[in-house]
């Protein structure tokens, strides 16, 4: 799973990992981090997030119920 995240984030080499593997790797990482204390994930300007990232974030958001992980989307207000 660690290698899948590295490749997906561009810091590792190898073939592109399958989306479900990346989604589960992100979920596992967030579960690990949230074990010590609650975690808030803030998505800034969500309309700029690419489709693959949106799919992963959606998967994770549906799975974290009761794990101490919350999501919030923020959008800058235009003047």
PDB file of N, CA, C and O in Angstrom:
ATOM      1  N   UNK A   1       0.815  -1.193   0.000  1.00  0.00           N
ATOM      2  CA  UNK A   1       0.000   0.000   0.000  1.00  0.00           C
ATOM      3  C   UNK A   1       0.862   1.262   0.000  1.00  0.00           C
ATOM      4  O   UNK A   1       0.537   2.248  -0.661  1.00  0.00           O
ATOM      5  N   UNK A   2       1.941   1.219   0.732  1.00  0.00           N
ATOM      6  CA  UNK A   2       2.826   2.380   0.814  1.00  0.00           C
ATOM      7  C   UNK A   2       3.357   2.741  -0.577  1.00  0.00           C
ATOM      8  O   UNK A   2       3.387   3.916  -0.944  1.00  0.00           O
ATOM      9  N   UNK A   3       3.770   1.742  -1.342  1.00  0.00           N
ATOM     10  CA  UNK A   3       4.296   1.996  -2.676  1.00  0.00           C
ATOM     11  C   UNK A   3       3.209   2.551  -3.590  1.00  0.00           C
ATOM     12  O   UNK A   3       3.483   3.413  -4.425  1.00  0.00           O
ATOM     13  N   UNK A   4       1.988   2.068  -3.441  1.00  0.00           N
ATOM     14  CA  UNK A   4       0.877   2.573  -4.259  1.00  0.00           C
ATOM     15  C   UNK A   4       0.690   4.070  -4.030  1.00  0.00           C
ATOM     16  O   UNK A   4       0.478   4.824  -4.980  1.00  0.00           O
ATOM     17  N   UNK A   5       0.768   4.501  -2.771  1.00  0.00           N
ATOM     18  CA  UNK A   5       0.639   5.930  -2.479  1.00  0.00           C
ATOM     19  C   UNK A   5       1.808   6.723  -3.048  1.00  0.00           C
ATOM     20  O   UNK A   5       1.621   7.810  -3.594  1.00  0.00           O
ATOM     21  N   UNK A   6       2.992   6.188  -2.921  1.00  0.00           N
ATOM     22  CA  UNK A   6       4.160   6.883  -3.461  1.00  0.00           C
ATOM     23  C   UNK A   6       4.034   7.073  -4.969  1.00  0.00           C
ATOM     24  O   UNK A   6       4.305   8.157  -5.484  1.00  0.00           O
ATOM     25  N   UNK A   7       3.629   6.036  -5.669  1.00  0.00           N
ATOM     26  CA  UNK A   7       3.468   6.141  -7.126  1.00  0.00           C
ATOM     27  C   UNK A   7       2.341   7.117  -7.453  1.00  0.00           C
ATOM     28  O   UNK A   7       2.488   7.961  -8.337  1.00  0.00           O
ATOM     29  N   UNK A   8       1.222   7.005  -6.746  1.00  0.00           N
ATOM     30  CA  UNK A   8       0.075   7.883  -7.017  1.00  0.00           C
ATOM     31  C   UNK A   8       0.415   9.353  -6.773  1.00  0.00           C
ATOM     32  O   UNK A   8      -0.101  10.233  -7.462  1.00  0.00           O
ATOM     33  N   UNK A   9       1.280   9.618  -5.796  1.00  0.00           N
ATOM     34  CA  UNK A   9       1.652  10.999  -5.475  1.00  0.00           C
ATOM     35  C   UNK A   9       2.878  11.478  -6.243  1.00  0.00           C
ATOM     36  O   UNK A   9       3.308  12.621  -6.087  1.00  0.00           O
ATOM     37  N   UNK A  10       3.436  10.604  -7.068  1.00  0.00           N
ATOM     38  CA  UNK A  10       4.550  11.004  -7.919  1.00  0.00           C
ATOM     39  C   UNK A  10       5.914  10.932  -7.269  1.00  0.00           C
ATOM     40  O   UNK A  10       6.888  11.423  -7.840  1.00  0.00           O
ATOM     41  N   UNK A  11       6.014  10.337  -6.095  1.00  0.00           N
ATOM     42  CA  UNK A  11       7.320  10.242  -5.443  1.00  0.00           C
ATOM     43  C   UNK A  11       7.921   8.838  -5.540  1.00  0.00           C
ATOM     44  O   UNK A  11       8.975   8.573  -4.962  1.00  0.00           O
ATOM     45  N   UNK A  12       7.265   7.954  -6.256  1.00  0.00           N
ATOM     46  CA  UNK A  12       7.769   6.606  -6.467  1.00  0.00           C
ATOM     47  C   UNK A  12       7.639   6.230  -7.923  1.00  0.00           C
ATOM     48  O   UNK A  12       6.975   6.917  -8.698  1.00  0.00           O
ATOM     49  N   UNK A  13       8.268   5.149  -8.284  1.00  0.00           N
ATOM     50  CA  UNK A  13       8.192   4.711  -9.678  1.00  0.00           C
ATOM     51  C   UNK A  13       7.434   3.396  -9.763  1.00  0.00           C
ATOM     52  O   UNK A  13       7.355   2.632  -8.801  1.00  0.00           O
ATOM     53  N   UNK A  14       6.886   3.161 -10.930  1.00  0.00           N
ATOM     54  CA  UNK A  14       6.147   1.933 -11.166  1.00  0.00           C
ATOM     55  C   UNK A  14       4.889   2.232 -11.941  1.00  0.00           C
ATOM     56  O   UNK A  14       4.583   3.389 -12.230  1.00  0.00           O
ATOM     57  N   UNK A  15       4.163   1.191 -12.276  1.00  0.00           N
ATOM     58  CA  UNK A  15       2.919   1.385 -13.019  1.00  0.00           C
ATOM     59  C   UNK A  15       1.872   2.060 -12.123  1.00  0.00           C
ATOM     60  O   UNK A  15       1.900   1.896 -10.903  1.00  0.00           O
ATOM     61  N   UNK A  16       0.965   2.806 -12.721  1.00  0.00           N
ATOM     62  CA  UNK A  16      -0.081   3.454 -11.924  1.00  0.00           C
ATOM     63  C   UNK A  16      -0.889   2.408 -11.147  1.00  0.00           C
ATOM     64  O   UNK A  16      -1.359   1.433 -11.733  1.00  0.00           O
ATOM     65  N   UNK A  17      -1.052   2.603  -9.847  1.00  0.00           N
ATOM     66  CA  UNK A  17      -1.818   1.638  -9.055  1.00  0.00           C
ATOM     67  C   UNK A  17      -3.313   1.763  -9.335  1.00  0.00           C
ATOM     68  O   UNK A  17      -3.799   2.808  -9.767  1.00  0.00           O
ATOM     69  N   UNK A  18      -4.019   0.684  -9.080  1.00  0.00           N
ATOM     70  CA  UNK A  18      -5.471   0.713  -9.257  1.00  0.00           C
ATOM     71  C   UNK A  18      -6.087   1.640  -8.213  1.00  0.00           C
ATOM     72  O   UNK A  18      -5.576   1.793  -7.103  1.00  0.00           O
ATOM     73  N   UNK A  19      -7.195   2.248  -8.606  1.00  0.00           N
ATOM     74  CA  UNK A  19      -7.830   3.250  -7.756  1.00  0.00           C
ATOM     75  C   UNK A  19      -8.292   2.686  -6.416  1.00  0.00           C
ATOM     76  O   UNK A  19      -8.198   3.367  -5.396  1.00  0.00           O
ATOM     77  N   UNK A  20      -8.786   1.462  -6.405  1.00  0.00           N
ATOM     78  CA  UNK A  20      -9.228   0.863  -5.142  1.00  0.00           C
ATOM     79  C   UNK A  20      -8.050   0.670  -4.193  1.00  0.00           C
ATOM     80  O   UNK A  20      -8.197   0.855  -2.984  1.00  0.00           O
ATOM     81  N   UNK A  21      -6.898   0.304  -4.714  1.00  0.00           N
ATOM     82  CA  UNK A  21      -5.699   0.152  -3.877  1.00  0.00           C
ATOM     83  C   UNK A  21      -5.297   1.494  -3.274  1.00  0.00           C
ATOM     84  O   UNK A  21      -4.973   1.570  -2.089  1.00  0.00           O
ATOM     85  N   UNK A  22      -5.315   2.543  -4.076  1.00  0.00           N
ATOM     86  CA  UNK A  22      -4.986   3.883  -3.571  1.00  0.00           C
ATOM     87  C   UNK A  22      -6.010   4.315  -2.531  1.00  0.00           C
ATOM     88  O   UNK A  22      -5.646   4.848  -1.483  1.00  0.00           O
ATOM     89  N   UNK A  23      -7.282   4.089  -2.813  1.00  0.00           N
ATOM     90  CA  UNK A  23      -8.344   4.469  -1.867  1.00  0.00           C
ATOM     91  C   UNK A  23      -8.159   3.769  -0.527  1.00  0.00           C
ATOM     92  O   UNK A  23      -8.262   4.400   0.524  1.00  0.00           O
ATOM     93  N   UNK A  24      -7.886   2.474  -0.561  1.00  0.00           N
ATOM     94  CA  UNK A  24      -7.679   1.735   0.687  1.00  0.00           C
ATOM     95  C   UNK A  24      -6.407   2.165   1.396  1.00  0.00           C
ATOM     96  O   UNK A  24      -6.364   2.186   2.627  1.00  0.00           O
ATOM     97  N   UNK A  25      -5.370   2.509   0.643  1.00  0.00           N
ATOM     98  CA  UNK A  25      -4.126   2.980   1.257  1.00  0.00           C
ATOM     99  C   UNK A  25      -4.345   4.316   1.969  1.00  0.00           C
ATOM    100  O   UNK A  25      -3.844   4.517   3.075  1.00  0.00           O
ATOM    101  N   UNK A  26      -5.083   5.219   1.347  1.00  0.00           N
ATOM    102  CA  UNK A  26      -5.385   6.508   1.974  1.00  0.00           C
ATOM    103  C   UNK A  26      -6.234   6.287   3.222  1.00  0.00           C
ATOM    104  O   UNK A  26      -5.989   6.904   4.259  1.00  0.00           O
ATOM    105  N   UNK A  27      -7.217   5.420   3.126  1.00  0.00           N
ATOM    106  CA  UNK A  27      -8.066   5.124   4.282  1.00  0.00           C
ATOM    107  C   UNK A  27      -7.228   4.569   5.432  1.00  0.00           C
ATOM    108  O   UNK A  27      -7.391   4.998   6.575  1.00  0.00           O
ATOM    109  N   UNK A  28      -6.350   3.637   5.151  1.00  0.00           N
ATOM    110  CA  UNK A  28      -5.491   3.049   6.192  1.00  0.00           C
ATOM    111  C   UNK A  28      -4.590   4.109   6.820  1.00  0.00           C
ATOM    112  O   UNK A  28      -4.417   4.137   8.038  1.00  0.00           O
ATOM    113  N   UNK A  29      -4.018   4.979   5.990  1.00  0.00           N
ATOM    114  CA  UNK A  29      -3.150   6.047   6.495  1.00  0.00           C
ATOM    115  C   UNK A  29      -3.922   6.978   7.425  1.00  0.00           C
ATOM    116  O   UNK A  29      -3.441   7.312   8.508  1.00  0.00           O
ATOM    117  N   UNK A  30      -5.107   7.396   7.012  1.00  0.00           N
ATOM    118  CA  UNK A  30      -5.900   8.299   7.843  1.00  0.00           C
ATOM    119  C   UNK A  30      -6.348   7.617   9.138  1.00  0.00           C
ATOM    120  O   UNK A  30      -6.386   8.254  10.191  1.00  0.00           O
ATOM    121  N   UNK A  31      -6.684   6.335   9.067  1.00  0.00           N
ATOM    122  CA  UNK A  31      -7.040   5.599  10.283  1.00  0.00           C
ATOM    123  C   UNK A  31      -5.876   5.580  11.265  1.00  0.00           C
ATOM    124  O   UNK A  31      -6.066   5.757  12.468  1.00  0.00           O
ATOM    125  N   UNK A  32      -4.686   5.368  10.752  1.00  0.00           N
ATOM    126  CA  UNK A  32      -3.490   5.325  11.595  1.00  0.00           C
ATOM    127  C   UNK A  32      -3.237   6.673  12.246  1.00  0.00           C
ATOM    128  O   UNK A  32      -2.954   6.744  13.442  1.00  0.00           O
ATOM    129  N   UNK A  33      -3.336   7.738  11.471  1.00  0.00           N
ATOM    130  CA  UNK A  33      -3.091   9.080  12.010  1.00  0.00           C
ATOM    131  C   UNK A  33      -4.158   9.455  13.028  1.00  0.00           C
ATOM    132  O   UNK A  33      -3.850  10.075  14.046  1.00  0.00           O
ATOM    133  N   UNK A  34      -5.405   9.089  12.767  1.00  0.00           N
ATOM    134  CA  UNK A  34      -6.504   9.470  13.652  1.00  0.00           C
ATOM    135  C   UNK A  34      -6.567   8.625  14.921  1.00  0.00           C
ATOM    136  O   UNK A  34      -7.392   8.894  15.795  1.00  0.00           O
ATOM    137  N   UNK A  35      -5.723   7.623  15.037  1.00  0.00           N
ATOM    138  CA  UNK A  35      -5.727   6.791  16.245  1.00  0.00           C
ATOM    139  C   UNK A  35      -5.343   7.608  17.470  1.00  0.00           C
ATOM    140  O   UNK A  35      -5.911   7.418  18.546  1.00  0.00           O
ATOM    141  N   UNK A  36      -4.384   8.514  17.314  1.00  0.00           N
ATOM    142  CA  UNK A  36      -3.912   9.318  18.436  1.00  0.00           C
ATOM    143  C   UNK A  36      -4.852  10.438  18.816  1.00  0.00           C
ATOM    144  O   UNK A  36      -5.020  10.731  20.000  1.00  0.00           O
ATOM    145  N   UNK A  37      -5.463  11.063  17.844  1.00  0.00           N
ATOM    146  CA  UNK A  37      -6.379  12.174  18.088  1.00  0.00           C
ATOM    147  C   UNK A  37      -7.235  12.391  16.851  1.00  0.00           C
ATOM    148  O   UNK A  37      -6.863  11.957  15.761  1.00  0.00           O
ATOM    149  N   UNK A  38      -8.391  13.063  17.004  1.00  0.00           N
ATOM    150  CA  UNK A  38      -9.268  13.299  15.860  1.00  0.00           C
ATOM    151  C   UNK A  38      -8.543  14.058  14.744  1.00  0.00           C
ATOM    152  O   UNK A  38      -7.617  14.829  14.993  1.00  0.00           O
ATOM    153  N   UNK A  39      -8.981  13.821  13.532  1.00  0.00           N
ATOM    154  CA  UNK A  39      -8.341  14.397  12.361  1.00  0.00           C
ATOM    155  C   UNK A  39      -9.375  15.106  11.497  1.00  0.00           C
ATOM    156  O   UNK A  39     -10.441  14.556  11.220  1.00  0.00           O
ATOM    157  N   UNK A  40      -9.063  16.312  11.075  1.00  0.00           N
ATOM    158  CA  UNK A  40      -9.926  17.058  10.175  1.00  0.00           C
ATOM    159  C   UNK A  40      -9.210  17.224   8.845  1.00  0.00           C
ATOM    160  O   UNK A  40      -8.098  17.751   8.799  1.00  0.00           O
ATOM    161  N   UNK A  41      -9.831  16.781   7.769  1.00  0.00           N
ATOM    162  CA  UNK A  41      -9.300  16.930   6.421  1.00  0.00           C
ATOM    163  C   UNK A  41     -10.048  18.093   5.773  1.00  0.00           C
ATOM    164  O   UNK A  41     -11.270  18.049   5.632  1.00  0.00           O
ATOM    165  N   UNK A  42      -9.312  19.130   5.381  1.00  0.00           N
ATOM    166  CA  UNK A  42      -9.927  20.291   4.742  1.00  0.00           C
ATOM    167  C   UNK A  42      -9.566  20.276   3.260  1.00  0.00           C
ATOM    168  O   UNK A  42      -8.390  20.252   2.896  1.00  0.00           O
ATOM    169  N   UNK A  43     -10.574  20.289   2.425  1.00  0.00           N
ATOM    170  CA  UNK A  43     -10.382  20.331   0.978  1.00  0.00           C
ATOM    171  C   UNK A  43     -10.600  21.782   0.558  1.00  0.00           C
ATOM    172  O   UNK A  43     -11.722  22.287   0.596  1.00  0.00           O
ATOM    173  N   UNK A  44      -9.526  22.442   0.161  1.00  0.00           N
ATOM    174  CA  UNK A  44      -9.585  23.842  -0.231  1.00  0.00           C
ATOM    175  C   UNK A  44      -9.931  23.932  -1.718  1.00  0.00           C
ATOM    176  O   UNK A  44      -9.324  23.251  -2.544  1.00  0.00           O
ATOM    177  N   UNK A  45     -10.901  24.769  -2.050  1.00  0.00           N
ATOM    178  CA  UNK A  45     -11.352  24.945  -3.434  1.00  0.00           C
ATOM    179  C   UNK A  45     -11.623  23.600  -4.103  1.00  0.00           C
ATOM    180  O   UNK A  45     -10.928  23.231  -5.050  1.00  0.00           O
ATOM    181  N   UNK A  46     -12.628  22.863  -3.620  1.00  0.00           N
ATOM    182  CA  UNK A  46     -12.879  21.510  -4.137  1.00  0.00           C
ATOM    183  C   UNK A  46     -13.176  21.457  -5.633  1.00  0.00           C
ATOM    184  O   UNK A  46     -13.015  20.407  -6.255  1.00  0.00           O
ATOM    185  N   UNK A  47     -13.600  22.558  -6.211  1.00  0.00           N
ATOM    186  CA  UNK A  47     -13.886  22.541  -7.645  1.00  0.00           C
ATOM    187  C   UNK A  47     -12.618  22.376  -8.484  1.00  0.00           C
ATOM    188  O   UNK A  47     -12.714  22.117  -9.684  1.00  0.00           O
ATOM    189  N   UNK A  48     -11.443  22.519  -7.889  1.00  0.00           N
ATOM    190  CA  UNK A  48     -10.176  22.327  -8.596  1.00  0.00           C
ATOM    191  C   UNK A  48      -9.604  20.922  -8.427  1.00  0.00           C
ATOM    192  O   UNK A  48      -8.599  20.589  -9.055  1.00  0.00           O
ATOM    193  N   UNK A  49     -10.225  20.095  -7.593  1.00  0.00           N
ATOM    194  CA  UNK A  49      -9.721  18.742  -7.345  1.00  0.00           C
ATOM    195  C   UNK A  49     -10.012  17.862  -8.559  1.00  0.00           C
ATOM    196  O   UNK A  49     -11.125  17.861  -9.084  1.00  0.00           O
ATOM    197  N   UNK A  50      -9.001  17.114  -8.998  1.00  0.00           N
ATOM    198  CA  UNK A  50      -9.175  16.261 -10.181  1.00  0.00           C
ATOM    199  C   UNK A  50     -10.092  15.077  -9.875  1.00  0.00           C
ATOM    200  O   UNK A  50     -10.353  14.751  -8.717  1.00  0.00           O
ATOM    201  N   UNK A  51     -10.566  14.452 -10.935  1.00  0.00           N
ATOM    202  CA  UNK A  51     -11.560  13.378 -10.811  1.00  0.00           C
ATOM    203  C   UNK A  51     -11.044  12.190  -9.987  1.00  0.00           C
ATOM    204  O   UNK A  51     -11.770  11.670  -9.140  1.00  0.00           O
ATOM    205  N   UNK A  52      -9.813  11.762 -10.222  1.00  0.00           N
ATOM    206  CA  UNK A  52      -9.273  10.613  -9.485  1.00  0.00           C
ATOM    207  C   UNK A  52      -9.202  10.919  -7.987  1.00  0.00           C
ATOM    208  O   UNK A  52      -9.552  10.074  -7.163  1.00  0.00           O
ATOM    209  N   UNK A  53      -8.754  12.115  -7.639  1.00  0.00           N
ATOM    210  CA  UNK A  53      -8.670  12.502  -6.221  1.00  0.00           C
ATOM    211  C   UNK A  53     -10.059  12.603  -5.600  1.00  0.00           C
ATOM    212  O   UNK A  53     -10.258  12.211  -4.450  1.00  0.00           O
ATOM    213  N   UNK A  54     -11.016  13.125  -6.356  1.00  0.00           N
ATOM    214  CA  UNK A  54     -12.389  13.225  -5.870  1.00  0.00           C
ATOM    215  C   UNK A  54     -12.957  11.842  -5.576  1.00  0.00           C
ATOM    216  O   UNK A  54     -13.642  11.645  -4.572  1.00  0.00           O
ATOM    217  N   UNK A  55     -12.672  10.899  -6.446  1.00  0.00           N
ATOM    218  CA  UNK A  55     -13.156   9.533  -6.244  1.00  0.00           C
ATOM    219  C   UNK A  55     -12.544   8.919  -4.986  1.00  0.00           C
ATOM    220  O   UNK A  55     -13.246   8.286  -4.197  1.00  0.00           O
ATOM    221  N   UNK A  56     -11.243   9.102  -4.799  1.00  0.00           N
ATOM    222  CA  UNK A  56     -10.575   8.569  -3.607  1.00  0.00           C
ATOM    223  C   UNK A  56     -11.128   9.241  -2.355  1.00  0.00           C
ATOM    224  O   UNK A  56     -11.447   8.563  -1.378  1.00  0.00           O
ATOM    225  N   UNK A  57     -11.245  10.552  -2.374  1.00  0.00           N
ATOM    226  CA  UNK A  57     -11.768  11.264  -1.202  1.00  0.00           C
ATOM    227  C   UNK A  57     -13.199  10.855  -0.892  1.00  0.00           C
ATOM    228  O   UNK A  57     -13.563  10.720   0.276  1.00  0.00           O
ATOM    229  N   UNK A  58     -14.014  10.657  -1.919  1.00  0.00           N
ATOM    230  CA  UNK A  58     -15.391  10.203  -1.709  1.00  0.00           C
ATOM    231  C   UNK A  58     -15.436   8.829  -1.065  1.00  0.00           C
ATOM    232  O   UNK A  58     -16.215   8.592  -0.142  1.00  0.00           O
ATOM    233  N   UNK A  59     -14.596   7.923  -1.556  1.00  0.00           N
ATOM    234  CA  UNK A  59     -14.506   6.579  -0.979  1.00  0.00           C
ATOM    235  C   UNK A  59     -14.131   6.660   0.499  1.00  0.00           C
ATOM    236  O   UNK A  59     -14.771   6.044   1.351  1.00  0.00           O
ATOM    237  N   UNK A  60     -13.093   7.423   0.784  1.00  0.00           N
ATOM    238  CA  UNK A  60     -12.607   7.530   2.157  1.00  0.00           C
ATOM    239  C   UNK A  60     -13.671   8.174   3.052  1.00  0.00           C
ATOM    240  O   UNK A  60     -13.901   7.711   4.169  1.00  0.00           O
ATOM    241  N   UNK A  61     -14.311   9.226   2.574  1.00  0.00           N
ATOM    242  CA  UNK A  61     -15.329   9.915   3.378  1.00  0.00           C
ATOM    243  C   UNK A  61     -16.479   8.974   3.752  1.00  0.00           C
ATOM    244  O   UNK A  61     -17.048   9.089   4.838  1.00  0.00           O
ATOM    245  N   UNK A  62     -16.818   8.050   2.858  1.00  0.00           N
ATOM    246  CA  UNK A  62     -17.895   7.097   3.160  1.00  0.00           C
ATOM    247  C   UNK A  62     -17.467   6.016   4.147  1.00  0.00           C
ATOM    248  O   UNK A  62     -18.321   5.379   4.764  1.00  0.00           O
ATOM    249  N   UNK A  63     -16.172   5.797   4.308  1.00  0.00           N
ATOM    250  CA  UNK A  63     -15.666   4.702   5.140  1.00  0.00           C
ATOM    251  C   UNK A  63     -15.227   5.121   6.540  1.00  0.00           C
ATOM    252  O   UNK A  63     -15.032   4.257   7.395  1.00  0.00           O
ATOM    253  N   UNK A  64     -15.067   6.411   6.802  1.00  0.00           N
ATOM    254  CA  UNK A  64     -14.443   6.844   8.060  1.00  0.00           C
ATOM    255  C   UNK A  64     -15.415   7.065   9.214  1.00  0.00           C
ATOM    256  O   UNK A  64     -14.999   7.508  10.285  1.00  0.00           O
ATOM    257  N   UNK A  65     -16.657   6.778   9.028  1.00  0.00           N
ATOM    258  CA  UNK A  65     -17.630   6.984  10.089  1.00  0.00           C
ATOM    259  C   UNK A  65     -17.181   6.290  11.377  1.00  0.00           C
ATOM    260  O   UNK A  65     -16.911   5.089  11.381  1.00  0.00           O
ATOM    261  N   UNK A  66     -17.104   7.049  12.458  1.00  0.00           N
ATOM    262  CA  UNK A  66     -16.721   6.507  13.750  1.00  0.00           C
ATOM    263  C   UNK A  66     -15.226   6.331  13.969  1.00  0.00           C
ATOM    264  O   UNK A  66     -14.812   5.776  14.987  1.00  0.00           O
ATOM    265  N   UNK A  67     -14.412   6.798  13.027  1.00  0.00           N
ATOM    266  CA  UNK A  67     -12.964   6.621  13.145  1.00  0.00           C
ATOM    267  C   UNK A  67     -12.239   7.879  13.604  1.00  0.00           C
ATOM    268  O   UNK A  67     -11.012   7.871  13.711  1.00  0.00           O
ATOM    269  N   UNK A  68     -12.961   8.950  13.876  1.00  0.00           N
ATOM    270  CA  UNK A  68     -12.316  10.181  14.316  1.00  0.00           C
ATOM    271  C   UNK A  68     -11.754  11.011  13.171  1.00  0.00           C
ATOM    272  O   UNK A  68     -10.868  11.840  13.381  1.00  0.00           O
ATOM    273  N   UNK A  69     -12.259  10.795  11.968  1.00  0.00           N
ATOM    274  CA  UNK A  69     -11.832  11.562  10.802  1.00  0.00           C
ATOM    275  C   UNK A  69     -13.044  12.296  10.252  1.00  0.00           C
ATOM    276  O   UNK A  69     -14.092  11.696  10.014  1.00  0.00           O
ATOM    277  N   UNK A  70     -12.892  13.610  10.051  1.00  0.00           N
ATOM    278  CA  UNK A  70     -13.960  14.429   9.488  1.00  0.00           C
ATOM    279  C   UNK A  70     -13.439  15.170   8.268  1.00  0.00           C
ATOM    280  O   UNK A  70     -12.243  15.439   8.152  1.00  0.00           O
ATOM    281  N   UNK A  71     -14.346  15.494   7.365  1.00  0.00           N
ATOM    282  CA  UNK A  71     -14.009  16.235   6.154  1.00  0.00           C
ATOM    283  C   UNK A  71     -14.725  17.579   6.145  1.00  0.00           C
ATOM    284  O   UNK A  71     -15.844  17.708   6.643  1.00  0.00           O
ATOM    285  N   UNK A  72     -14.068  18.562   5.576  1.00  0.00           N
ATOM    286  CA  UNK A  72     -14.686  19.868   5.388  1.00  0.00           C
ATOM    287  C   UNK A  72     -14.174  20.433   4.061  1.00  0.00           C
ATOM    288  O   UNK A  72     -12.984  20.347   3.758  1.00  0.00           O
ATOM    289  N   UNK A  73     -15.074  21.003   3.288  1.00  0.00           N
ATOM    290  CA  UNK A  73     -14.683  21.642   2.040  1.00  0.00           C
ATOM    291  C   UNK A  73     -14.788  23.154   2.224  1.00  0.00           C
ATOM    292  O   UNK A  73     -15.741  23.650   2.825  1.00  0.00           O
ATOM    293  N   UNK A  74     -13.812  23.871   1.708  1.00  0.00           N
ATOM    294  CA  UNK A  74     -13.792  25.330   1.837  1.00  0.00           C
ATOM    295  C   UNK A  74     -13.562  25.938   0.466  1.00  0.00           C
ATOM    296  O   UNK A  74     -12.756  25.443  -0.322  1.00  0.00           O
ATOM    297  N   UNK A  75     -14.265  26.991   0.198  1.00  0.00           N
ATOM    298  CA  UNK A  75     -14.097  27.681  -1.071  1.00  0.00           C
ATOM    299  C   UNK A  75     -13.912  29.160  -0.798  1.00  0.00           C
ATOM    300  O   UNK A  75     -14.678  29.769  -0.051  1.00  0.00           O
ATOM    301  N   UNK A  76     -12.901  29.722  -1.403  1.00  0.00           N
ATOM    302  CA  UNK A  76     -12.642  31.159  -1.238  1.00  0.00           C
ATOM    303  C   UNK A  76     -13.795  31.943  -1.840  1.00  0.00           C
ATOM    304  O   UNK A  76     -14.298  31.614  -2.914  1.00  0.00           O
ATOM    305  N   UNK A  77     -14.196  32.963  -1.144  1.00  0.00           N
ATOM    306  CA  UNK A  77     -15.275  33.815  -1.649  1.00  0.00           C
ATOM    307  C   UNK A  77     -14.711  34.813  -2.627  1.00  0.00           C
ATOM    308  O   UNK A  77     -13.710  35.473  -2.350  1.00  0.00           O
ATOM    309  N   UNK A  78     -15.347  34.924  -3.760  1.00  0.00           N
ATOM    310  CA  UNK A  78     -14.881  35.865  -4.771  1.00  0.00           C
ATOM    311  C   UNK A  78     -15.332  37.277  -4.418  1.00  0.00           C
ATOM    312  O   UNK A  78     -16.425  37.491  -3.894  1.00  0.00           O
ATOM    313  N   UNK A  79     -14.469  38.220  -4.717  1.00  0.00           N
ATOM    314  CA  UNK A  79     -14.775  39.623  -4.399  1.00  0.00           C
ATOM    315  C   UNK A  79     -15.607  40.252  -5.481  1.00  0.00           C
ATOM    316  O   UNK A  79     -15.960  41.427  -5.384  1.00  0.00           O
TER     317      UNK A  79
END
